[in-house]
Amino acid sequence: MARNPTLLLRALSALLTYPDAELRAAIPEIVAAIRTARGIGRRTKADLIALAEGIAGRPPLEVEAAYVDLFDRGRATSLNLFEHVHGDGRKRGPAMIQLRQRYRAAGMEPQSDELPDHLPLVLEYLSCRDLAETRAMLRETAHILRRIGDALQGRQSPYAAVMAALLALAGEKGLDAAPTPPEPEDFDRTWEETPAFAPPEPGAPEPAATTTRRIRP
């Protein structure tokens, strides 16, 4: 039976976090996990390694400022998944509660101040689950991952490689081949109310006794 790509999921989670000194110090380990990973193509691996080496090789202040500009300003590339589904609508709160309960039902407790739908946190959760749940959850959120990935490609950002890798793990179609220029943010748009996550399947296995940076078993 195929095993869950635990190390790759944690590497992808790390790459999406703020590029502080701790992350830069972990780049060799992240690159090693990518090189040995299964389920993603050579081109995606090369793009992920280029992203990791770029984080480590560029001036820290430059990398940190670029991260903030990319992920913390505007909704198109937000890493908070429910923001792409519910915006600031009334359904976002209950969705957050449901996801946090899902973590707790699996015996995990988030340790950071990030929202439960923050993609790096979601990936750490999945790194402790089985392959079936991981693929199911990635497929359920594929429309969001593709939307973020296309927006990143439109900005010619190397972070698009992370979304391409997640879509590959889900067995979904990849990103558009040609990046499209970013459209102006429309904060008055009507947000679609499609669910981003389904409830965990009955009898899902308990997580392995593994500690991650932002989730405590």
ChimeraX attribute file (.defattr): number of C-alpha atoms within 10 A of each C-alpha:
attribute: neighborCount
match mode: 1-to-1
recipient: residues
	/A:1	4
	/A:2	7
	/A:3	9
	/A:4	20
	/A:5	21
	/A:6	20
	/A:7	19
	/A:8	26
	/A:9	27
	/A:10	23
	/A:11	26
	/A:12	25
	/A:13	20
	/A:14	23
	/A:15	22
	/A:16	20
	/A:17	16
	/A:18	16
	/A:19	22
	/A:20	14
	/A:21	10
	/A:22	10
	/A:23	18
	/A:24	20
	/A:25	12
	/A:26	15
	/A:27	20
	/A:28	15
	/A:29	11
	/A:30	23
	/A:31	21
	/A:32	14
	/A:33	20
	/A:34	22
	/A:35	14
	/A:36	10
	/A:37	16
	/A:38	15
	/A:39	13
	/A:40	17
	/A:41	12
	/A:42	11
	/A:43	11
	/A:44	18
	/A:45	21
	/A:46	15
	/A:47	18
	/A:48	26
	/A:49	22
	/A:50	17
	/A:51	20
	/A:52	26
	/A:53	16
	/A:54	15
	/A:55	21
	/A:56	20
	/A:57	12
	/A:58	11
	/A:59	10
	/A:60	15
	/A:61	11
	/A:62	10
	/A:63	17
	/A:64	16
	/A:65	12
	/A:66	14
	/A:67	18
	/A:68	12
	/A:69	11
	/A:70	18
	/A:71	18
	/A:72	13
	/A:73	11
	/A:74	13
	/A:75	19
	/A:76	22
	/A:77	24
	/A:78	18
	/A:79	22
	/A:80	21
	/A:81	23
	/A:82	28
	/A:83	19
	/A:84	23
	/A:85	21
	/A:86	20
	/A:87	20
	/A:88	13
	/A:89	14
	/A:90	9
	/A:91	14
	/A:92	17
	/A:93	12
	/A:94	10
	/A:95	18
	/A:96	15
	/A:97	13
	/A:98	16
	/A:99	20
	/A:100	17
	/A:101	16
	/A:102	17
	/A:103	21
	/A:104	14
	/A:105	12
	/A:106	17
	/A:107	15
	/A:108	20
	/A:109	17
	/A:110	20
	/A:111	13
	/A:112	12
	/A:113	7
	/A:114	13
	/A:115	17
	/A:116	23
	/A:117	22
	/A:118	18
	/A:119	21
	/A:120	23
	/A:121	27
	/A:122	23
	/A:123	25
	/A:124	24
	/A:125	27
	/A:126	23
	/A:127	24
	/A:128	27
	/A:129	20
	/A:130	19
	/A:131	19
	/A:132	14
	/A:133	16
	/A:134	23
	/A:135	20
	/A:136	17
	/A:137	20
	/A:138	24
	/A:139	21
	/A:140	16
	/A:141	22
	/A:142	22
	/A:143	16
	/A:144	22
	/A:145	26
	/A:146	21
	/A:147	17
	/A:148	23
	/A:149	28
	/A:150	27
	/A:151	23
	/A:152	24
	/A:153	23
	/A:154	17
	/A:155	17
	/A:156	14
	/A:157	16
	/A:158	17
	/A:159	23
	/A:160	25
	/A:161	24
	/A:162	23
	/A:163	24
	/A:164	26
	/A:165	24
	/A:166	26
	/A:167	24
	/A:168	21
	/A:169	21
	/A:170	22
	/A:171	16
	/A:172	16
	/A:173	11
	/A:174	18
	/A:175	22
	/A:176	13
	/A:177	8
	/A:178	9
	/A:179	16
	/A:180	14
	/A:181	13
	/A:182	14
	/A:183	9
	/A:184	8
	/A:185	10
	/A:186	10
	/A:187	11
	/A:188	7
	/A:189	8
	/A:190	11
	/A:191	14
	/A:192	11
	/A:193	14
	/A:194	10
	/A:195	13
	/A:196	21
	/A:197	18
	/A:198	12
	/A:199	10
	/A:200	15
	/A:201	10
	/A:202	6
	/A:203	6
	/A:204	12
	/A:205	12
	/A:206	13
	/A:207	16
	/A:208	12
	/A:209	10
	/A:210	10
	/A:211	12
	/A:212	16
	/A:213	12
	/A:214	18
	/A:215	19
	/A:216	17
	/A:217	19
